Amino acid sequence: KINKPHSGINNIGINMFVEQLQARLGNNALINICTIAEHCPEYANQQSNYKEDRTINSEASITTNFRPFWLLERPVQLVLNNGKLYHRQVIGIISGPERIETYWWSGKEVQRDYYIAREHCGSRIWIFRERIGERNWYLHGYFS
C-alpha cells in the first residue's frame, strides 16, 4: 500500500518506482488509502486504485483528531479489573475522550468515547467505551 506523493517529494522518482511496481504486480495491486469526511471510524478510510485520481473537496471537513489507519475488523473487548484496563497487560490512557455519535437513523446507532492509550510495551492503541448498553471497553485500532 503506497500513498500518493506530496508535492515536496521527488515525484519523478516515486512515479517511476510506482510504474515499475504496477508493471510487475499488475495495475490493481497498488492502492491509495485516504481519509474522508465520515464520523464513524469504520467508514472514514477509503481505498482506491492507485491510478484513480482522488480529490477531496474540503480538508476542513476531515477530522483533525488522531486516528489510526489500522482498525480491527471487529473490536476486541478489554478486561477491566480493579479499575485498570487490560489487553495483554495493563493499558494506560494518554488522551481523550473523542465522542462519536452517528447513524441513529439507520438502526445501527454508534455512541462511543474514544481514547488514545499505550500498552505496556509502548505501542499506541485506539480504544473506546460504549456510551449505551453495558458500557464495555474495546480495542479498535493500532497506531503505526
Chimera marker file (.cmm) of the C-alpha trace (Angstrom):
<marker_set name="trace">
<marker id="1" x="0.000" y="0.000" z="0.000" r="1" g="1" b="0" radius="0.5"/>
<marker id="2" x="1.540" y="3.263" z="-1.106" r="1" g="1" b="0" radius="0.5"/>
<marker id="3" x="0.210" y="6.745" z="-0.560" r="1" g="1" b="0" radius="0.5"/>
<marker id="4" x="0.440" y="9.200" z="-3.451" r="1" g="1" b="0" radius="0.5"/>
<marker id="5" x="3.437" y="11.514" z="-3.058" r="1" g="1" b="0" radius="0.5"/>
<marker id="6" x="3.113" y="15.065" z="-1.820" r="1" g="1" b="0" radius="0.5"/>
<marker id="7" x="4.394" y="17.968" z="-3.925" r="1" g="1" b="0" radius="0.5"/>
<marker id="8" x="7.607" y="18.370" z="-1.896" r="1" g="1" b="0" radius="0.5"/>
<marker id="9" x="8.840" y="14.844" z="-2.655" r="1" g="1" b="0" radius="0.5"/>
<marker id="10" x="10.741" y="13.832" z="-5.798" r="1" g="1" b="0" radius="0.5"/>
<marker id="11" x="7.647" y="12.918" z="-7.825" r="1" g="1" b="0" radius="0.5"/>
<marker id="12" x="9.570" y="11.676" z="-10.855" r="1" g="1" b="0" radius="0.5"/>
<marker id="13" x="11.466" y="9.021" z="-8.895" r="1" g="1" b="0" radius="0.5"/>
<marker id="14" x="8.410" y="7.881" z="-6.995" r="1" g="1" b="0" radius="0.5"/>
<marker id="15" x="6.250" y="7.800" z="-10.119" r="1" g="1" b="0" radius="0.5"/>
<marker id="16" x="8.848" y="5.655" z="-11.914" r="1" g="1" b="0" radius="0.5"/>
<marker id="17" x="9.009" y="3.327" z="-8.909" r="1" g="1" b="0" radius="0.5"/>
<marker id="18" x="5.219" y="3.004" z="-8.806" r="1" g="1" b="0" radius="0.5"/>
<marker id="19" x="5.071" y="2.332" z="-12.549" r="1" g="1" b="0" radius="0.5"/>
<marker id="20" x="7.653" y="-0.456" z="-12.157" r="1" g="1" b="0" radius="0.5"/>
<marker id="21" x="5.680" y="-1.995" z="-9.274" r="1" g="1" b="0" radius="0.5"/>
<marker id="22" x="2.486" y="-1.854" z="-11.308" r="1" g="1" b="0" radius="0.5"/>
<marker id="23" x="4.224" y="-3.466" z="-14.289" r="1" g="1" b="0" radius="0.5"/>
<marker id="24" x="5.381" y="-6.360" z="-12.085" r="1" g="1" b="0" radius="0.5"/>
<marker id="25" x="2.360" y="-6.725" z="-9.816" r="1" g="1" b="0" radius="0.5"/>
<marker id="26" x="-0.500" y="-5.512" z="-12.010" r="1" g="1" b="0" radius="0.5"/>
<marker id="27" x="-2.493" y="-2.279" z="-12.107" r="1" g="1" b="0" radius="0.5"/>
<marker id="28" x="-4.836" y="-3.289" z="-9.281" r="1" g="1" b="0" radius="0.5"/>
<marker id="29" x="-2.094" y="-4.366" z="-6.852" r="1" g="1" b="0" radius="0.5"/>
<marker id="30" x="-1.342" y="-0.870" z="-5.541" r="1" g="1" b="0" radius="0.5"/>
<marker id="31" x="-3.946" y="1.095" z="-3.644" r="1" g="1" b="0" radius="0.5"/>
<marker id="32" x="-4.368" y="4.523" z="-2.092" r="1" g="1" b="0" radius="0.5"/>
<marker id="33" x="-5.661" y="4.977" z="1.405" r="1" g="1" b="0" radius="0.5"/>
<marker id="34" x="-7.269" y="8.334" z="2.036" r="1" g="1" b="0" radius="0.5"/>
<marker id="35" x="-9.328" y="9.817" z="4.813" r="1" g="1" b="0" radius="0.5"/>
<marker id="36" x="-12.819" y="11.023" z="4.006" r="1" g="1" b="0" radius="0.5"/>
<marker id="37" x="-15.287" y="13.137" z="5.972" r="1" g="1" b="0" radius="0.5"/>
<marker id="38" x="-17.121" y="10.462" z="7.957" r="1" g="1" b="0" radius="0.5"/>
<marker id="39" x="-17.872" y="10.411" z="11.675" r="1" g="1" b="0" radius="0.5"/>
<marker id="40" x="-17.936" y="6.645" z="12.102" r="1" g="1" b="0" radius="0.5"/>
<marker id="41" x="-14.326" y="5.347" z="12.127" r="1" g="1" b="0" radius="0.5"/>
<marker id="42" x="-15.229" y="2.138" z="10.302" r="1" g="1" b="0" radius="0.5"/>
<marker id="43" x="-16.106" y="4.207" z="7.222" r="1" g="1" b="0" radius="0.5"/>
<marker id="44" x="-13.633" y="7.126" z="7.485" r="1" g="1" b="0" radius="0.5"/>
<marker id="45" x="-10.868" y="5.499" z="5.410" r="1" g="1" b="0" radius="0.5"/>
<marker id="46" x="-11.340" y="4.798" z="1.748" r="1" g="1" b="0" radius="0.5"/>
<marker id="47" x="-9.240" y="2.617" z="-0.541" r="1" g="1" b="0" radius="0.5"/>
<marker id="48" x="-8.955" y="3.142" z="-4.274" r="1" g="1" b="0" radius="0.5"/>
<marker id="49" x="-6.828" y="2.018" z="-7.188" r="1" g="1" b="0" radius="0.5"/>
<marker id="50" x="-3.550" y="3.958" z="-7.226" r="1" g="1" b="0" radius="0.5"/>
<marker id="51" x="-4.192" y="5.284" z="-10.730" r="1" g="1" b="0" radius="0.5"/>
<marker id="52" x="-7.557" y="6.772" z="-9.802" r="1" g="1" b="0" radius="0.5"/>
<marker id="53" x="-7.385" y="10.497" z="-9.154" r="1" g="1" b="0" radius="0.5"/>
<marker id="54" x="-8.838" y="11.062" z="-5.673" r="1" g="1" b="0" radius="0.5"/>
<marker id="55" x="-9.764" y="14.632" z="-4.874" r="1" g="1" b="0" radius="0.5"/>
<marker id="56" x="-11.005" y="15.845" z="-1.541" r="1" g="1" b="0" radius="0.5"/>
<marker id="57" x="-13.441" y="18.732" z="-1.695" r="1" g="1" b="0" radius="0.5"/>
<marker id="58" x="-12.631" y="20.286" z="1.649" r="1" g="1" b="0" radius="0.5"/>
<marker id="59" x="-9.830" y="19.423" z="4.030" r="1" g="1" b="0" radius="0.5"/>
<marker id="60" x="-11.756" y="21.267" z="6.742" r="1" g="1" b="0" radius="0.5"/>
<marker id="61" x="-14.436" y="18.586" z="6.610" r="1" g="1" b="0" radius="0.5"/>
<marker id="62" x="-11.980" y="15.856" z="7.672" r="1" g="1" b="0" radius="0.5"/>
<marker id="63" x="-11.319" y="15.286" z="11.347" r="1" g="1" b="0" radius="0.5"/>
<marker id="64" x="-8.069" y="16.600" z="12.776" r="1" g="1" b="0" radius="0.5"/>
<marker id="65" x="-8.142" y="14.131" z="15.653" r="1" g="1" b="0" radius="0.5"/>
<marker id="66" x="-5.505" y="11.426" z="15.599" r="1" g="1" b="0" radius="0.5"/>
<marker id="67" x="-6.967" y="8.193" z="14.296" r="1" g="1" b="0" radius="0.5"/>
<marker id="68" x="-5.176" y="5.006" z="13.300" r="1" g="1" b="0" radius="0.5"/>
<marker id="69" x="-5.337" y="3.610" z="9.769" r="1" g="1" b="0" radius="0.5"/>
<marker id="70" x="-5.222" y="0.062" z="11.118" r="1" g="1" b="0" radius="0.5"/>
<marker id="71" x="-8.671" y="-0.677" z="12.540" r="1" g="1" b="0" radius="0.5"/>
<marker id="72" x="-9.586" y="-4.149" z="13.675" r="1" g="1" b="0" radius="0.5"/>
<marker id="73" x="-12.347" y="-5.815" z="11.673" r="1" g="1" b="0" radius="0.5"/>
<marker id="74" x="-14.132" y="-6.470" z="14.963" r="1" g="1" b="0" radius="0.5"/>
<marker id="75" x="-13.209" y="-4.533" z="18.102" r="1" g="1" b="0" radius="0.5"/>
<marker id="76" x="-11.775" y="-6.693" z="20.900" r="1" g="1" b="0" radius="0.5"/>
<marker id="77" x="-13.371" y="-6.364" z="24.317" r="1" g="1" b="0" radius="0.5"/>
<marker id="78" x="-10.923" y="-5.262" z="27.011" r="1" g="1" b="0" radius="0.5"/>
<marker id="79" x="-10.835" y="-6.503" z="30.592" r="1" g="1" b="0" radius="0.5"/>
<marker id="80" x="-11.499" y="-4.046" z="33.411" r="1" g="1" b="0" radius="0.5"/>
<marker id="81" x="-10.035" y="-5.318" z="36.684" r="1" g="1" b="0" radius="0.5"/>
<marker id="82" x="-9.703" y="-3.230" z="39.869" r="1" g="1" b="0" radius="0.5"/>
<marker id="83" x="-10.148" y="-0.022" z="37.876" r="1" g="1" b="0" radius="0.5"/>
<marker id="84" x="-7.385" y="-0.895" z="35.360" r="1" g="1" b="0" radius="0.5"/>
<marker id="85" x="-7.813" y="-1.789" z="31.702" r="1" g="1" b="0" radius="0.5"/>
<marker id="86" x="-6.060" y="-4.843" z="30.305" r="1" g="1" b="0" radius="0.5"/>
<marker id="87" x="-5.498" y="-6.222" z="26.820" r="1" g="1" b="0" radius="0.5"/>
<marker id="88" x="-2.441" y="-8.443" z="27.251" r="1" g="1" b="0" radius="0.5"/>
<marker id="89" x="-1.093" y="-6.254" z="30.010" r="1" g="1" b="0" radius="0.5"/>
<marker id="90" x="-2.112" y="-3.012" z="31.684" r="1" g="1" b="0" radius="0.5"/>
<marker id="91" x="-3.242" y="-0.215" z="29.344" r="1" g="1" b="0" radius="0.5"/>
<marker id="92" x="-2.720" y="3.440" z="30.243" r="1" g="1" b="0" radius="0.5"/>
<marker id="93" x="-4.898" y="6.172" z="28.733" r="1" g="1" b="0" radius="0.5"/>
<marker id="94" x="-2.895" y="9.004" z="27.146" r="1" g="1" b="0" radius="0.5"/>
<marker id="95" x="-5.634" y="11.295" z="25.847" r="1" g="1" b="0" radius="0.5"/>
<marker id="96" x="-9.326" y="11.541" z="25.193" r="1" g="1" b="0" radius="0.5"/>
<marker id="97" x="-12.181" y="11.242" z="25.025" r="1" g="1" b="0" radius="0.5"/>
<marker id="98" x="-13.272" y="11.949" z="21.482" r="1" g="1" b="0" radius="0.5"/>
<marker id="99" x="-17.031" y="11.431" z="21.458" r="1" g="1" b="0" radius="0.5"/>
<marker id="100" x="-18.507" y="9.826" z="18.354" r="1" g="1" b="0" radius="0.5"/>
<marker id="101" x="-22.251" y="9.516" z="17.848" r="1" g="1" b="0" radius="0.5"/>
<marker id="102" x="-23.576" y="8.521" z="14.450" r="1" g="1" b="0" radius="0.5"/>
<marker id="103" x="-26.071" y="6.509" z="12.401" r="1" g="1" b="0" radius="0.5"/>
<marker id="104" x="-29.013" y="6.899" z="14.790" r="1" g="1" b="0" radius="0.5"/>
<marker id="105" x="-31.307" y="6.976" z="11.745" r="1" g="1" b="0" radius="0.5"/>
<marker id="106" x="-30.147" y="3.571" z="10.432" r="1" g="1" b="0" radius="0.5"/>
<marker id="107" x="-30.867" y="1.434" z="13.491" r="1" g="1" b="0" radius="0.5"/>
<marker id="108" x="-27.092" y="0.865" z="13.931" r="1" g="1" b="0" radius="0.5"/>
<marker id="109" x="-26.560" y="3.571" z="16.482" r="1" g="1" b="0" radius="0.5"/>
<marker id="110" x="-22.960" y="4.284" z="17.482" r="1" g="1" b="0" radius="0.5"/>
<marker id="111" x="-22.296" y="6.130" z="20.727" r="1" g="1" b="0" radius="0.5"/>
<marker id="112" x="-18.691" y="5.822" z="21.842" r="1" g="1" b="0" radius="0.5"/>
<marker id="113" x="-15.981" y="7.693" z="23.703" r="1" g="1" b="0" radius="0.5"/>
<marker id="114" x="-12.578" y="7.073" z="22.056" r="1" g="1" b="0" radius="0.5"/>
<marker id="115" x="-9.206" y="7.326" z="23.780" r="1" g="1" b="0" radius="0.5"/>
<marker id="116" x="-5.590" y="7.043" z="22.718" r="1" g="1" b="0" radius="0.5"/>
<marker id="117" x="-3.882" y="4.611" z="25.055" r="1" g="1" b="0" radius="0.5"/>
<marker id="118" x="-0.498" y="2.961" z="25.489" r="1" g="1" b="0" radius="0.5"/>
<marker id="119" x="0.249" y="-0.681" z="26.064" r="1" g="1" b="0" radius="0.5"/>
<marker id="120" x="2.992" y="-1.740" z="28.468" r="1" g="1" b="0" radius="0.5"/>
<marker id="121" x="5.365" y="-2.384" z="25.517" r="1" g="1" b="0" radius="0.5"/>
<marker id="122" x="4.907" y="1.253" z="24.399" r="1" g="1" b="0" radius="0.5"/>
<marker id="123" x="2.677" y="0.732" z="21.356" r="1" g="1" b="0" radius="0.5"/>
<marker id="124" x="-0.202" y="3.150" z="20.994" r="1" g="1" b="0" radius="0.5"/>
<marker id="125" x="-3.703" y="1.860" z="20.575" r="1" g="1" b="0" radius="0.5"/>
<marker id="126" x="-7.156" y="3.316" z="20.000" r="1" g="1" b="0" radius="0.5"/>
<marker id="127" x="-9.779" y="2.193" z="22.482" r="1" g="1" b="0" radius="0.5"/>
<marker id="128" x="-13.375" y="3.136" z="23.124" r="1" g="1" b="0" radius="0.5"/>
<marker id="129" x="-16.037" y="2.790" z="25.758" r="1" g="1" b="0" radius="0.5"/>
<marker id="130" x="-19.660" y="2.297" z="24.824" r="1" g="1" b="0" radius="0.5"/>
<marker id="131" x="-21.923" y="5.110" z="25.953" r="1" g="1" b="0" radius="0.5"/>
<marker id="132" x="-25.059" y="2.948" z="25.873" r="1" g="1" b="0" radius="0.5"/>
<marker id="133" x="-25.763" y="-0.620" z="26.862" r="1" g="1" b="0" radius="0.5"/>
<marker id="134" x="-23.219" y="-2.402" z="29.042" r="1" g="1" b="0" radius="0.5"/>
<marker id="135" x="-20.600" y="0.388" z="28.646" r="1" g="1" b="0" radius="0.5"/>
<marker id="136" x="-17.788" y="-2.079" z="27.918" r="1" g="1" b="0" radius="0.5"/>
<marker id="137" x="-14.290" y="-1.078" z="26.766" r="1" g="1" b="0" radius="0.5"/>
<marker id="138" x="-12.910" y="-2.198" z="23.393" r="1" g="1" b="0" radius="0.5"/>
<marker id="139" x="-9.659" y="-2.119" z="21.447" r="1" g="1" b="0" radius="0.5"/>
<marker id="140" x="-10.466" y="-0.758" z="17.985" r="1" g="1" b="0" radius="0.5"/>
<marker id="141" x="-7.136" y="0.021" z="16.288" r="1" g="1" b="0" radius="0.5"/>
<marker id="142" x="-3.360" y="0.323" z="16.333" r="1" g="1" b="0" radius="0.5"/>
<marker id="143" x="-1.242" y="3.345" z="15.515" r="1" g="1" b="0" radius="0.5"/>
<marker id="144" x="1.822" y="2.714" z="13.346" r="1" g="1" b="0" radius="0.5"/>
<link id1="1" id2="2" r="1" g="1" b="0" radius="0.2"/>
<link id1="2" id2="3" r="1" g="1" b="0" radius="0.2"/>
<link id1="3" id2="4" r="1" g="1" b="0" radius="0.2"/>
<link id1="4" id2="5" r="1" g="1" b="0" radius="0.2"/>
<link id1="5" id2="6" r="1" g="1" b="0" radius="0.2"/>
<link id1="6" id2="7" r="1" g="1" b="0" radius="0.2"/>
<link id1="7" id2="8" r="1" g="1" b="0" radius="0.2"/>
<link id1="8" id2="9" r="1" g="1" b="0" radius="0.2"/>
<link id1="9" id2="10" r="1" g="1" b="0" radius="0.2"/>
<link id1="10" id2="11" r="1" g="1" b="0" radius="0.2"/>
<link id1="11" id2="12" r="1" g="1" b="0" radius="0.2"/>
<link id1="12" id2="13" r="1" g="1" b="0" radius="0.2"/>
<link id1="13" id2="14" r="1" g="1" b="0" radius="0.2"/>
<link id1="14" id2="15" r="1" g="1" b="0" radius="0.2"/>
<link id1="15" id2="16" r="1" g="1" b="0" radius="0.2"/>
<link id1="16" id2="17" r="1" g="1" b="0" radius="0.2"/>
<link id1="17" id2="18" r="1" g="1" b="0" radius="0.2"/>
<link id1="18" id2="19" r="1" g="1" b="0" radius="0.2"/>
<link id1="19" id2="20" r="1" g="1" b="0" radius="0.2"/>
<link id1="20" id2="21" r="1" g="1" b="0" radius="0.2"/>
<link id1="21" id2="22" r="1" g="1" b="0" radius="0.2"/>
<link id1="22" id2="23" r="1" g="1" b="0" radius="0.2"/>
<link id1="23" id2="24" r="1" g="1" b="0" radius="0.2"/>
<link id1="24" id2="25" r="1" g="1" b="0" radius="0.2"/>
<link id1="25" id2="26" r="1" g="1" b="0" radius="0.2"/>
<link id1="26" id2="27" r="1" g="1" b="0" radius="0.2"/>
<link id1="27" id2="28" r="1" g="1" b="0" radius="0.2"/>
<link id1="28" id2="29" r="1" g="1" b="0" radius="0.2"/>
<link id1="29" id2="30" r="1" g="1" b="0" radius="0.2"/>
<link id1="30" id2="31" r="1" g="1" b="0" radius="0.2"/>
<link id1="31" id2="32" r="1" g="1" b="0" radius="0.2"/>
<link id1="32" id2="33" r="1" g="1" b="0" radius="0.2"/>
<link id1="33" id2="34" r="1" g="1" b="0" radius="0.2"/>
<link id1="34" id2="35" r="1" g="1" b="0" radius="0.2"/>
<link id1="35" id2="36" r="1" g="1" b="0" radius="0.2"/>
<link id1="36" id2="37" r="1" g="1" b="0" radius="0.2"/>
<link id1="37" id2="38" r="1" g="1" b="0" radius="0.2"/>
<link id1="38" id2="39" r="1" g="1" b="0" radius="0.2"/>
<link id1="39" id2="40" r="1" g="1" b="0" radius="0.2"/>
<link id1="40" id2="41" r="1" g="1" b="0" radius="0.2"/>
<link id1="41" id2="42" r="1" g="1" b="0" radius="0.2"/>
<link id1="42" id2="43" r="1" g="1" b="0" radius="0.2"/>
<link id1="43" id2="44" r="1" g="1" b="0" radius="0.2"/>
<link id1="44" id2="45" r="1" g="1" b="0" radius="0.2"/>
<link id1="45" id2="46" r="1" g="1" b="0" radius="0.2"/>
<link id1="46" id2="47" r="1" g="1" b="0" radius="0.2"/>
<link id1="47" id2="48" r="1" g="1" b="0" radius="0.2"/>
<link id1="48" id2="49" r="1" g="1" b="0" radius="0.2"/>
<link id1="49" id2="50" r="1" g="1" b="0" radius="0.2"/>
<link id1="50" id2="51" r="1" g="1" b="0" radius="0.2"/>
<link id1="51" id2="52" r="1" g="1" b="0" radius="0.2"/>
<link id1="52" id2="53" r="1" g="1" b="0" radius="0.2"/>
<link id1="53" id2="54" r="1" g="1" b="0" radius="0.2"/>
<link id1="54" id2="55" r="1" g="1" b="0" radius="0.2"/>
<link id1="55" id2="56" r="1" g="1" b="0" radius="0.2"/>
<link id1="56" id2="57" r="1" g="1" b="0" radius="0.2"/>
<link id1="57" id2="58" r="1" g="1" b="0" radius="0.2"/>
<link id1="58" id2="59" r="1" g="1" b="0" radius="0.2"/>
<link id1="59" id2="60" r="1" g="1" b="0" radius="0.2"/>
<link id1="60" id2="61" r="1" g="1" b="0" radius="0.2"/>
<link id1="61" id2="62" r="1" g="1" b="0" radius="0.2"/>
<link id1="62" id2="63" r="1" g="1" b="0" radius="0.2"/>
<link id1="63" id2="64" r="1" g="1" b="0" radius="0.2"/>
<link id1="64" id2="65" r="1" g="1" b="0" radius="0.2"/>
<link id1="65" id2="66" r="1" g="1" b="0" radius="0.2"/>
<link id1="66" id2="67" r="1" g="1" b="0" radius="0.2"/>
<link id1="67" id2="68" r="1" g="1" b="0" radius="0.2"/>
<link id1="68" id2="69" r="1" g="1" b="0" radius="0.2"/>
<link id1="69" id2="70" r="1" g="1" b="0" radius="0.2"/>
<link id1="70" id2="71" r="1" g="1" b="0" radius="0.2"/>
<link id1="71" id2="72" r="1" g="1" b="0" radius="0.2"/>
<link id1="72" id2="73" r="1" g="1" b="0" radius="0.2"/>
<link id1="73" id2="74" r="1" g="1" b="0" radius="0.2"/>
<link id1="74" id2="75" r="1" g="1" b="0" radius="0.2"/>
<link id1="75" id2="76" r="1" g="1" b="0" radius="0.2"/>
<link id1="76" id2="77" r="1" g="1" b="0" radius="0.2"/>
<link id1="77" id2="78" r="1" g="1" b="0" radius="0.2"/>
<link id1="78" id2="79" r="1" g="1" b="0" radius="0.2"/>
<link id1="79" id2="80" r="1" g="1" b="0" radius="0.2"/>
<link id1="80" id2="81" r="1" g="1" b="0" radius="0.2"/>
<link id1="81" id2="82" r="1" g="1" b="0" radius="0.2"/>
<link id1="82" id2="83" r="1" g="1" b="0" radius="0.2"/>
<link id1="83" id2="84" r="1" g="1" b="0" radius="0.2"/>
<link id1="84" id2="85" r="1" g="1" b="0" radius="0.2"/>
<link id1="85" id2="86" r="1" g="1" b="0" radius="0.2"/>
<link id1="86" id2="87" r="1" g="1" b="0" radius="0.2"/>
<link id1="87" id2="88" r="1" g="1" b="0" radius="0.2"/>
<link id1="88" id2="89" r="1" g="1" b="0" radius="0.2"/>
<link id1="89" id2="90" r="1" g="1" b="0" radius="0.2"/>
<link id1="90" id2="91" r="1" g="1" b="0" radius="0.2"/>
<link id1="91" id2="92" r="1" g="1" b="0" radius="0.2"/>
<link id1="92" id2="93" r="1" g="1" b="0" radius="0.2"/>
<link id1="93" id2="94" r="1" g="1" b="0" radius="0.2"/>
<link id1="94" id2="95" r="1" g="1" b="0" radius="0.2"/>
<link id1="95" id2="96" r="1" g="1" b="0" radius="0.2"/>
<link id1="96" id2="97" r="1" g="1" b="0" radius="0.2"/>
<link id1="97" id2="98" r="1" g="1" b="0" radius="0.2"/>
<link id1="98" id2="99" r="1" g="1" b="0" radius="0.2"/>
<link id1="99" id2="100" r="1" g="1" b="0" radius="0.2"/>
<link id1="100" id2="101" r="1" g="1" b="0" radius="0.2"/>
<link id1="101" id2="102" r="1" g="1" b="0" radius="0.2"/>
<link id1="102" id2="103" r="1" g="1" b="0" radius="0.2"/>
<link id1="103" id2="104" r="1" g="1" b="0" radius="0.2"/>
<link id1="104" id2="105" r="1" g="1" b="0" radius="0.2"/>
<link id1="105" id2="106" r="1" g="1" b="0" radius="0.2"/>
<link id1="106" id2="107" r="1" g="1" b="0" radius="0.2"/>
<link id1="107" id2="108" r="1" g="1" b="0" radius="0.2"/>
<link id1="108" id2="109" r="1" g="1" b="0" radius="0.2"/>
<link id1="109" id2="110" r="1" g="1" b="0" radius="0.2"/>
<link id1="110" id2="111" r="1" g="1" b="0" radius="0.2"/>
<link id1="111" id2="112" r="1" g="1" b="0" radius="0.2"/>
<link id1="112" id2="113" r="1" g="1" b="0" radius="0.2"/>
<link id1="113" id2="114" r="1" g="1" b="0" radius="0.2"/>
<link id1="114" id2="115" r="1" g="1" b="0" radius="0.2"/>
<link id1="115" id2="116" r="1" g="1" b="0" radius="0.2"/>
<link id1="116" id2="117" r="1" g="1" b="0" radius="0.2"/>
<link id1="117" id2="118" r="1" g="1" b="0" radius="0.2"/>
<link id1="118" id2="119" r="1" g="1" b="0" radius="0.2"/>
<link id1="119" id2="120" r="1" g="1" b="0" radius="0.2"/>
<link id1="120" id2="121" r="1" g="1" b="0" radius="0.2"/>
<link id1="121" id2="122" r="1" g="1" b="0" radius="0.2"/>
<link id1="122" id2="123" r="1" g="1" b="0" radius="0.2"/>
<link id1="123" id2="124" r="1" g="1" b="0" radius="0.2"/>
<link id1="124" id2="125" r="1" g="1" b="0" radius="0.2"/>
<link id1="125" id2="126" r="1" g="1" b="0" radius="0.2"/>
<link id1="126" id2="127" r="1" g="1" b="0" radius="0.2"/>
<link id1="127" id2="128" r="1" g="1" b="0" radius="0.2"/>
<link id1="128" id2="129" r="1" g="1" b="0" radius="0.2"/>
<link id1="129" id2="130" r="1" g="1" b="0" radius="0.2"/>
<link id1="130" id2="131" r="1" g="1" b="0" radius="0.2"/>
<link id1="131" id2="132" r="1" g="1" b="0" radius="0.2"/>
<link id1="132" id2="133" r="1" g="1" b="0" radius="0.2"/>
<link id1="133" id2="134" r="1" g="1" b="0" radius="0.2"/>
<link id1="134" id2="135" r="1" g="1" b="0" radius="0.2"/>
<link id1="135" id2="136" r="1" g="1" b="0" radius="0.2"/>
<link id1="136" id2="137" r="1" g="1" b="0" radius="0.2"/>
<link id1="137" id2="138" r="1" g="1" b="0" radius="0.2"/>
<link id1="138" id2="139" r="1" g="1" b="0" radius="0.2"/>
<link id1="139" id2="140" r="1" g="1" b="0" radius="0.2"/>
<link id1="140" id2="141" r="1" g="1" b="0" radius="0.2"/>
<link id1="141" id2="142" r="1" g="1" b="0" radius="0.2"/>
<link id1="142" id2="143" r="1" g="1" b="0" radius="0.2"/>
<link id1="143" id2="144" r="1" g="1" b="0" radius="0.2"/>
</marker_set>
